[in-house]
Amino acid sequence: MDFSSKLLEKAVDEMSQLPGIGKRTALRLVLHMLKQPESQTKQLADALTKLRTEIKLCKNCYNISDTDLCAICANPSRNSEIVCVVEDIRDVMAIENTDQYRGHYHVLGGKISPMDGIGPSQLSIKPLIEKVQAGKVEEIIFALSSTLEGDTTNFYIYRQLEGTGIKTSTIARGISVGDELEYADEVTLGRSIANRVPFENSTKN
């Protein structure tokens, strides 16, 4: 792809690094922004800059937040003794949209995947175990996607929790095997949370 401007080429190169954005789509987006008022482009740039420099991780659940405690953890009406373990913020948003869950979350920041060089130490598993050992949690709900990596991560955490006496459950398999949680429809996901089953039962299948 030949460019008449190095500035345009640089912008397209940077835009095309986003997931699912090829060079042609990146060019279309960049040209669209050039047609918009300069103030709008600056607002976008400012929003992205603030996102990178001011975003925090909730010190309790590791969800993305503007403050030390996210809005969910800071809400006194939520049940802090039930913790739903998810991969990232997209899964938190998906479950929240069902309006079927009133507990807390714990965001791992990914799944165990040796092929990608991701082990337990790269995820926020240790703080979750420490939270359970401190006696602050009554039930852990495993809500990772039903993929090989998700099941591996669930089982690893489950083994780490053995001997703690804590109740462990997993979302019902209304979610198809191999599906990513964020793409499940709200009704199916809501029923899967409400009809969760003991985790040890899921390992026998």
C-alpha positions as a Python dict, from the first residue, in 0.01 Angstrom:
ca = {
    (1, 'M'): (0, 0, 0),
    (2, 'D'): (160, 326, -118),
    (3, 'F'): (108, 644, 83),
    (4, 'S'): (151, 1003, -28),
    (5, 'S'): (215, 1107, 333),
    (6, 'K'): (448, 959, 594),
    (7, 'L'): (217, 1093, 865),
    (8, 'L'): (-77, 911, 711),
    (9, 'E'): (128, 593, 675),
    (10, 'K'): (237, 607, 1038),
    (11, 'A'): (-120, 658, 1160),
    (12, 'V'): (-244, 366, 950),
    (13, 'D'): (39, 143, 1074),
    (14, 'E'): (-47, 217, 1435),
    (15, 'M'): (-421, 173, 1382),
    (16, 'S'): (-373, -160, 1202),
    (17, 'Q'): (-209, -307, 1513),
    (18, 'L'): (-550, -318, 1683),
    (19, 'P'): (-720, -662, 1689),
    (20, 'G'): (-929, -728, 1380),
    (21, 'I'): (-812, -413, 1202),
    (22, 'G'): (-634, -465, 871),
    (23, 'K'): (-455, -201, 666),
    (24, 'R'): (-758, -112, 454),
    (25, 'T'): (-987, -76, 756),
    (26, 'A'): (-719, 126, 934),
    (27, 'L'): (-689, 359, 635),
    (28, 'R'): (-1066, 408, 626),
    (29, 'L'): (-1072, 494, 998),
    (30, 'V'): (-780, 734, 974),
    (31, 'L'): (-932, 913, 673),
    (32, 'H'): (-1262, 934, 861),
    (33, 'M'): (-1087, 1103, 1154),
    (34, 'L'): (-921, 1350, 918),
    (35, 'K'): (-1266, 1460, 802),
    (36, 'Q'): (-1386, 1523, 1158),
    (37, 'P'): (-1332, 1851, 1347),
    (38, 'E'): (-985, 1871, 1499),
    (39, 'S'): (-1139, 1900, 1845),
    (40, 'Q'): (-1300, 1557, 1810),
    (41, 'T'): (-967, 1396, 1722),
    (42, 'K'): (-806, 1564, 2021),
    (43, 'Q'): (-1082, 1435, 2249),
    (44, 'L'): (-1014, 1081, 2127),
    (45, 'A'): (-639, 1124, 2179),
    (46, 'D'): (-695, 1269, 2527),
    (47, 'A'): (-930, 986, 2623),
    (48, 'L'): (-676, 722, 2515),
    (49, 'T'): (-391, 902, 2693),
    (50, 'K'): (-589, 925, 3018),
    (51, 'L'): (-689, 560, 2984),
    (52, 'R'): (-322, 459, 2976),
    (53, 'T'): (-198, 697, 3245),
    (54, 'E'): (-484, 708, 3497),
    (55, 'I'): (-649, 365, 3484),
    (56, 'K'): (-615, 149, 3796),
    (57, 'L'): (-675, -209, 3896),
    (58, 'C'): (-915, -256, 4186),
    (59, 'K'): (-703, -357, 4485),
    (60, 'N'): (-967, -611, 4589),
    (61, 'C'): (-1077, -784, 4267),
    (62, 'Y'): (-829, -664, 3999),
    (63, 'N'): (-1107, -526, 3782),
    (64, 'I'): (-1030, -216, 3578),
    (65, 'S'): (-1129, 91, 3779),
    (66, 'D'): (-1088, 467, 3812),
    (67, 'T'): (-1032, 436, 4187),
    (68, 'D'): (-859, 201, 4432),
    (69, 'L'): (-1186, 10, 4479),
    (70, 'C'): (-1411, -51, 4181),
    (71, 'A'): (-1780, 39, 4200),
    (72, 'I'): (-1879, -325, 4252),
    (73, 'C'): (-1645, -389, 4546),
    (74, 'A'): (-1736, -53, 4701),
    (75, 'N'): (-2109, -128, 4685),
    (76, 'P'): (-2226, -236, 5036),
    (77, 'S'): (-2526, -419, 4890),
    (78, 'R'): (-2302, -672, 4713),
    (79, 'N'): (-2223, -1003, 4884),
    (80, 'S'): (-1845, -1009, 4933),
    (81, 'E'): (-1851, -1371, 5055),
    (82, 'I'): (-1935, -1501, 4707),
    (83, 'V'): (-1662, -1448, 4448),
    (84, 'C'): (-1700, -1513, 4076),
    (85, 'V'): (-1368, -1586, 3906),
    (86, 'V'): (-1344, -1449, 3551),
    (87, 'E'): (-1077, -1389, 3289),
    (88, 'D'): (-1111, -1015, 3228),
    (89, 'I'): (-1336, -710, 3246),
    (90, 'R'): (-1537, -819, 2941),
    (91, 'D'): (-1665, -1118, 3139),
    (92, 'V'): (-1752, -895, 3435),
    (93, 'M'): (-1955, -675, 3202),
    (94, 'A'): (-2127, -976, 3043),
    (95, 'I'): (-2233, -1120, 3380),
    (96, 'E'): (-2340, -780, 3515),
    (97, 'N'): (-2568, -738, 3211),
    (98, 'T'): (-2762, -1048, 3317),
    (99, 'D'): (-2865, -882, 3648),
    (100, 'Q'): (-2854, -1231, 3805),
    (101, 'Y'): (-2545, -1198, 4023),
    (102, 'R'): (-2495, -986, 4335),
    (103, 'G'): (-2159, -1108, 4463),
    (104, 'H'): (-1804, -991, 4402),
    (105, 'Y'): (-1560, -1083, 4126),
    (106, 'H'): (-1197, -1178, 4096),
    (107, 'V'): (-1037, -1094, 3760),
    (108, 'L'): (-745, -1322, 3674),
    (109, 'G'): (-618, -1119, 3381),
    (110, 'G'): (-605, -1421, 3151),
    (111, 'K'): (-599, -1801, 3150),
    (112, 'I'): (-320, -2053, 3200),
    (113, 'S'): (-181, -2129, 2854),
    (114, 'P'): (164, -2293, 2836),
    (115, 'M'): (157, -2261, 2456),
    (116, 'D'): (145, -1882, 2498),
    (117, 'G'): (392, -1879, 2786),
    (118, 'I'): (124, -1789, 3042),
    (119, 'G'): (158, -1968, 3373),
    (120, 'P'): (-12, -1926, 3712),
    (121, 'S'): (244, -1666, 3821),
    (122, 'Q'): (136, -1433, 3538),
    (123, 'L'): (-222, -1429, 3667),
    (124, 'S'): (-376, -1291, 3988),
    (125, 'I'): (-430, -1639, 4132),
    (126, 'K'): (-219, -1597, 4447),
    (127, 'P'): (-427, -1304, 4584),
    (128, 'L'): (-743, -1511, 4532),
    (129, 'I'): (-599, -1802, 4731),
    (130, 'E'): (-487, -1564, 5006),
    (131, 'K'): (-835, -1410, 5020),
    (132, 'V'): (-988, -1755, 5069),
    (133, 'Q'): (-730, -1855, 5330),
    (134, 'A'): (-807, -1537, 5522),
    (135, 'G'): (-1163, -1665, 5566),
    (136, 'K'): (-1326, -1382, 5373),
    (137, 'V'): (-1499, -1601, 5112),
    (138, 'E'): (-1768, -1871, 5141),
    (139, 'E'): (-1805, -1968, 4776),
    (140, 'I'): (-1594, -1947, 4462),
    (141, 'I'): (-1779, -1957, 4129),
    (142, 'F'): (-1563, -2053, 3833),
    (143, 'A'): (-1686, -1857, 3530),
    (144, 'L'): (-1405, -1896, 3279),
    (145, 'S'): (-1480, -1982, 2918),
    (146, 'S'): (-1529, -2354, 2857),
    (147, 'T'): (-1210, -2393, 2655),
    (148, 'L'): (-908, -2612, 2728),
    (149, 'E'): (-726, -2314, 2878),
    (150, 'G'): (-1029, -2213, 3085),
    (151, 'D'): (-1080, -2565, 3221),
    (152, 'T'): (-709, -2597, 3298),
    (153, 'T'): (-716, -2271, 3493),
    (154, 'N'): (-1031, -2372, 3681),
    (155, 'F'): (-877, -2705, 3781),
    (156, 'Y'): (-548, -2547, 3888),
    (157, 'I'): (-725, -2304, 4121),
    (158, 'Y'): (-953, -2580, 4248),
    (159, 'R'): (-649, -2787, 4346),
    (160, 'Q'): (-496, -2486, 4522),
    (161, 'L'): (-814, -2451, 4727),
    (162, 'E'): (-826, -2814, 4841),
    (163, 'G'): (-830, -2839, 5218),
    (164, 'T'): (-975, -2491, 5271),
    (165, 'G'): (-1331, -2624, 5304),
    (166, 'I'): (-1463, -2355, 5075),
    (167, 'K'): (-1759, -2424, 4847),
    (168, 'T'): (-1663, -2426, 4479),
    (169, 'S'): (-1906, -2420, 4188),
    (170, 'T'): (-1898, -2360, 3816),
    (171, 'I'): (-2149, -2203, 3581),
    (172, 'A'): (-2392, -2450, 3427),
    (173, 'R'): (-2304, -2562, 3077),
    (174, 'G'): (-2571, -2362, 2906),
    (175, 'I'): (-2254, -2211, 2762),
    (176, 'S'): (-2138, -2435, 2477),
    (177, 'V'): (-1800, -2604, 2516),
    (178, 'G'): (-1537, -2391, 2344),
    (179, 'D'): (-1740, -2071, 2364),
    (180, 'E'): (-1600, -1746, 2503),
    (181, 'L'): (-1809, -1613, 2790),
    (182, 'E'): (-1835, -1258, 2656),
    (183, 'Y'): (-2026, -1376, 2346),
    (184, 'A'): (-2297, -1565, 2534),
    (185, 'D'): (-2643, -1412, 2528),
    (186, 'E'): (-2763, -1257, 2854),
    (187, 'V'): (-3044, -1507, 2920),
    (188, 'T'): (-2819, -1811, 2876),
    (189, 'L'): (-2541, -1658, 3082),
    (190, 'G'): (-2781, -1550, 3356),
    (191, 'R'): (-2927, -1901, 3382),
    (192, 'S'): (-2577, -2049, 3388),
    (193, 'I'): (-2490, -1834, 3689),
    (194, 'A'): (-2817, -1904, 3869),
    (195, 'N'): (-2799, -2280, 3803),
    (196, 'R'): (-2430, -2324, 3884),
    (197, 'V'): (-2317, -2672, 3991),
    (198, 'P'): (-2049, -2798, 4233),
    (199, 'F'): (-1712, -2775, 4059),
    (200, 'E'): (-1610, -3131, 4147),
    (201, 'N'): (-1910, -3258, 3948),
    (202, 'S'): (-1784, -3083, 3637),
    (203, 'T'): (-1448, -3262, 3652),
    (204, 'K'): (-1615, -3604, 3624),
    (205, 'N'): (-1748, -3543, 3273),
}
